[in-house]
């Protein structure tokens, strides 16, 4: 195999979820695509690397500071949703149900991986809450061991600041089947049940 093609395949394999076959398909697509499409892809990658930064308020990815969400006067700044990553923020935004603001902590506490509160945006979250605008902090962290530990840690620290702390509900997804649902999800579904 020609070394430039092999190098491109290797580069694509570094992307999450991309194995050998997918990397080969991507590389062959780039090879056969019109020059302007390849140029657009290269330019888009370059722009992302050069122009995106973290919002100085919520730590979401943005090309302007503060980001569009933080600077939107129609957003309810009294409701602050804490998420792990910008991808999680996008998932909440896609629902169209949350009209508050966000704080991206960029990771979860994981003592086994030597990730402590100083390694993620916990200090910044606590300082933001101390400013007094947030009345409710909604923890929207994944229900993993690390997510649960981080939520517990944050809830303890945030309650000391006198702010209401809530957690998004977890349970059986729409279209899900009980038979194939893991025990933790079933447990959460029962814990978070509500009257109809």
C-alpha positions in Angstrom: 0.0 0.0 0.0 1.3 3.5 -0.9 2.7 5.2 2.2 0.5 8.4 1.9 -2.6 6.2 1.8 -1.4 4.1 4.8 -0.6 7.3 6.7 -4.1 8.7 6.0 -5.7 5.4 7.1 -3.7 5.5 10.3 -4.8 9.1 10.9 -8.4 8.2 10.5 -8.0 5.2 12.9 -7.2 7.7 15.7 -10.8 9.0 15.5 -13.2 7.4 18.1 -15.1 4.5 16.8 -13.1 4.2 13.6 -11.6 0.8 12.9 -9.5 -0.4 10.0 -12.3 -0.9 7.5 -14.0 2.5 8.2 -10.6 4.2 8.1 -9.9 2.6 4.7 -13.4 3.7 3.4 -12.7 7.3 4.6 -9.3 7.4 3.1 -10.6 6.1 -0.3 -13.4 8.6 -0.2 -10.9 11.4 0.4 -8.8 10.1 -2.4 -11.7 10.0 -4.9 -13.5 13.1 -3.7 -13.3 16.3 -5.8 -10.5 18.6 -4.8 -12.9 21.3 -3.5 -14.5 18.8 -1.0 -11.1 17.8 0.3 -10.1 21.4 0.6 -13.3 22.2 2.5 -12.6 19.3 4.9 -9.1 20.5 5.5 -10.2 24.1 6.0 -13.0 23.0 8.4 -10.5 21.0 10.5 -8.1 23.9 10.5 -10.8 26.4 11.6 -11.9 24.1 14.4 -8.4 23.9 15.8 -7.6 27.6 15.4 -10.9 29.3 16.2 -12.7 27.2 18.9 -12.0 27.9 22.5 -13.7 27.5 25.9 -16.3 30.0 26.9 -15.0 31.9 30.0 -18.3 31.4 31.8 -19.7 27.9 31.0 -16.6 26.2 29.5 -18.5 25.1 26.4 -16.8 25.1 23.0 -17.3 28.4 21.2 -15.9 30.7 18.7 -17.0 33.9 20.5 -16.6 34.6 24.2 -19.0 34.5 26.0 -20.8 31.8 24.0 -24.2 32.2 22.4 -26.0 30.5 25.3 -24.3 32.5 28.0 -24.9 35.8 26.2 -28.6 35.0 25.4 -30.8 37.3 27.6 -33.7 34.9 27.0 -32.0 32.1 28.9 -32.9 31.6 32.6 -29.7 32.1 34.4 -31.3 31.0 37.7 -31.2 27.4 36.4 -27.7 26.0 35.9 -27.3 22.6 34.3 -24.0 20.8 34.9 -22.8 18.4 32.2 -19.6 16.4 31.7 -18.7 17.4 28.1 -19.8 19.7 25.3 -21.4 16.6 23.6 -23.7 16.2 26.7 -24.6 19.9 26.4 -25.6 19.4 22.8 -27.7 16.4 23.7 -29.7 18.5 26.3 -30.0 21.4 23.9 -31.4 19.1 21.2 -34.3 18.2 23.5 -35.4 21.8 23.3 -36.8 21.5 26.9 -34.1 23.2 28.9 -33.9 27.0 28.7 -31.4 27.7 31.4 -27.6 27.9 31.2 -24.9 25.4 31.5 -21.6 24.6 33.1 -19.3 22.0 31.4 -17.0 20.3 33.9 -14.8 18.5 31.3 -14.5 15.2 33.0 -15.6 13.2 36.0 -13.9 12.4 39.3 -12.0 9.1 39.1 -9.6 8.4 41.9 -8.4 5.2 40.1 -7.3 7.4 37.1 -5.9 10.1 39.4 -8.6 12.6 38.4 -9.6 14.8 41.3 -11.7 18.0 41.7 -8.7 20.2 40.6 -8.5 18.3 37.3 -12.0 19.3 36.2 -14.0 22.5 36.3 -15.3 22.1 39.8 -13.6 25.2 41.3 -15.1 27.3 38.5 -18.5 25.9 39.1 -18.4 26.7 42.8 -17.2 30.2 42.1 -20.0 30.7 39.6 -22.6 29.5 42.1 -21.2 31.9 44.8 -21.9 34.8 42.5 -25.5 34.2 43.4 -27.3 34.1 40.0 -28.1 30.4 40.1 -30.9 29.3 42.3 -31.0 25.7 41.1 -28.2 23.5 39.9 -29.3 20.5 37.8 -26.7 17.7 37.7 -27.0 16.0 34.3 -24.1 13.5 34.7 -24.1 10.0 33.3 -25.2 7.2 35.6 -21.8 5.6 35.8 -19.7 4.9 38.9 -17.7 8.0 38.1 -20.8 10.0 37.3 -22.5 9.0 40.5 -19.4 9.8 42.6 -19.0 13.2 40.9 -22.7 14.0 41.4 -22.5 13.1 45.1 -19.4 15.2 45.5 -20.9 18.2 43.7 -24.2 18.0 45.5 -22.4 18.1 48.9 -20.3 21.1 47.9 -23.2 22.9 46.2 -25.7 22.5 49.1 -23.2 24.2 51.4 -23.6 27.2 49.1 -27.3 27.3 49.8 -28.4 26.5 46.3 -31.1 23.9 45.4 -29.5 20.9 43.8 -31.4 18.4 41.6 -30.5 15.5 39.4 -32.0 14.6 36.1 -34.1 11.4 36.2 -33.0 8.1 34.7 -35.0 5.2 33.7 -36.4 3.1 30.9 -36.0 4.9 27.5 -39.0 5.3 25.2 -39.3 2.2 23.1 -37.1 0.3 25.6 -37.9 -3.2 26.7 -37.8 -4.3 30.4 -36.4 -7.7 29.5 -33.2 -6.1 28.0 -32.8 -3.3 30.5 -29.9 -3.5 33.0 -30.7 -3.7 36.7 -29.3 -0.3 37.5 -31.6 1.4 35.0 -34.6 -0.5 36.3 -33.7 0.6 39.8 -33.4 4.2 38.7 -36.8 3.9 36.9 -38.5 2.8 40.1 -36.7 5.4 42.2 -37.7 8.2 39.8 -41.3 7.1 39.2 -44.1 9.7 39.4 -47.8 9.8 39.7 -49.9 10.0 36.5 
